[in-house]
Amino acid sequence: MLDGASTQTDNSVIEKYCYNNLESNCDIYGGLYQWDEAMQYVTTEGVQGICPNGWHLPAMAAWTTLNTYLGESNVGCQTKEAGLTHWKTPNNCATNSSGFTGLPGGYRGTSGSFFRLTELASFRLSSQYDASKSWYMWLEYRFSFLDISTLPKAVGMSARCLQD
């Protein structure tokens, strides 16, 4: 675990941030990773990156497939953990009927500060937008949808691995 003020580096050690620099937050919500660290310093979509053997970081196409498969309009409902144990109220329509169990681990901003624990789940995608930004998928406590957007690669966010 690195302090939020530090930058993850290419040193053959998987480095993570834990929200507010508390290991207990990693135990609940998982680590937060800059894009380069999650990708293990390669740029190939669908790479194994920090995932265990037999797993990979999803490209944008995988999230598009998930969105289509679950019906687009209420994908957030089907992928967020139900209840208020980890999510801020109202956690609109969360049922986790897909079994995805998205948790709101927040994110680490480029300044090293942490934001939106219990409000936002943001998941790294292996797809680049350009040299400084990458795509990610996000869920929020107030909304019923899953959305895809871009942020700087230096932002620390959750990673969700897919089995090969």
ZITAFEN-V637416 format. One record per residue. RES is the residue in three letters. SS is DSSP state (h for helix, s for strand, l for the rest). PHI is phi as a letter, one per 30 degrees, with the letter a starting at -180 (999 if undefined). D_FIRST is the distance of its C-alpha to the first C-alpha in whole Angstrom. Layout:
{{RES	SS	PHI	D_FIRST} {RES	SS	PHI	D_FIRST}}
This chain:
{{MET	l	999	0} {LEU	s	c	4} {ASP	l	d	7} {GLY	l	e	9} {ALA	l	d	12} {SER	l	d	10} {THR	l	c	11} {GLN	l	d	10} {THR	l	b	12} {ASP	l	d	14} {ASN	l	b	14} {SER	l	i	14} {VAL	l	b	10} {ILE	l	d	9} {GLU	l	c	6} {LYS	l	b	5} {TYR	s	c	6} {CYS	l	c	7} {TYR	h	e	10} {ASN	h	h	11} {ASN	h	i	8} {LEU	l	c	9} {GLU	h	e	8} {SER	h	d	11} {ASN	h	d	11} {CYS	h	d	9} {ASP	h	d	12} {ILE	h	d	14} {TYR	h	c	14} {GLY	l	i	11} {GLY	l	d	8} {LEU	s	c	10} {TYR	s	b	10} {GLN	l	d	13} {TRP	h	e	16} {ASP	h	e	16} {GLU	h	d	13} {ALA	h	e	14} {MET	h	d	17} {GLN	l	h	16} {TYR	l	i	18} {VAL	l	b	21} {THR	l	c	23} {THR	l	d	25} {GLU	l	e	25} {GLY	l	i	25} {VAL	l	d	22} {GLN	l	d	20} {GLY	l	h	17} {ILE	l	d	14} {CYS	l	d	16} {PRO	l	d	18} {ASN	l	e	21} {GLY	l	i	24} {TRP	s	b	22} {HIS	s	a	21} {LEU	s	d	20} {PRO	l	d	23} {ALA	l	d	26} {MET	h	e	27} {ALA	h	e	30} {ALA	h	d	28} {TRP	h	d	28} {THR	h	d	31} {THR	h	d	33} {LEU	h	e	31} {ASN	h	e	32} {THR	h	d	36} {TYR	h	d	36} {LEU	h	d	35} {GLY	l	j	37} {GLU	l	i	36} {SER	l	d	37} {ASN	l	b	35} {VAL	h	d	32} {GLY	h	d	29} {CYS	h	d	31} {GLN	h	d	31} {THR	h	c	27} {LYS	s	d	26} {GLU	l	e	25} {ALA	l	d	28} {GLY	l	i	29} {LEU	l	b	27} {THR	l	d	25} {HIS	l	c	22} {TRP	l	c	24} {LYS	l	d	26} {THR	l	d	29} {PRO	l	c	31} {ASN	l	h	29} {ASN	l	e	32} {CYS	l	h	34} {ALA	l	d	30} {THR	l	b	32} {ASN	l	h	29} {SER	l	d	32} {SER	l	d	31} {GLY	l	i	28} {PHE	l	d	25} {THR	l	h	24} {GLY	s	d	22} {LEU	l	c	19} {PRO	l	d	19} {GLY	l	d	15} {GLY	l	i	16} {TYR	s	a	15} {ARG	s	c	13} {GLY	l	d	16} {THR	l	d	17} {SER	l	d	17} {GLY	l	j	14} {SER	l	d	15} {PHE	s	c	14} {PHE	s	b	18} {ARG	l	i	20} {LEU	l	e	18} {THR	l	i	20} {GLU	l	c	22} {LEU	s	b	21} {ALA	s	c	20} {SER	s	b	19} {PHE	s	c	18} {ARG	s	d	18} {LEU	s	c	21} {SER	s	d	22} {SER	s	d	25} {GLN	s	d	25} {TYR	l	c	27} {ASP	l	a	28} {ALA	l	d	26} {SER	l	c	24} {LYS	s	b	23} {SER	s	b	23} {TRP	s	d	24} {TYR	s	b	22} {MET	s	c	23} {TRP	s	b	23} {LEU	s	b	25} {GLU	s	b	25} {TYR	l	d	27} {ARG	l	c	30} {PHE	l	b	31} {SER	l	c	32} {PHE	l	c	31} {LEU	l	c	29} {ASP	s	b	28} {ILE	s	b	27} {SER	s	a	27} {THR	s	b	25} {LEU	s	b	22} {PRO	s	e	21} {LYS	l	d	19} {ALA	l	d	16} {VAL	l	d	16} {GLY	s	c	12} {MET	s	b	14} {SER	s	d	14} {ALA	l	b	15} {ARG	l	b	18} {CYS	s	d	19} {LEU	s	c	23} {GLN	s	d	25} {ASP	l	d	27}}
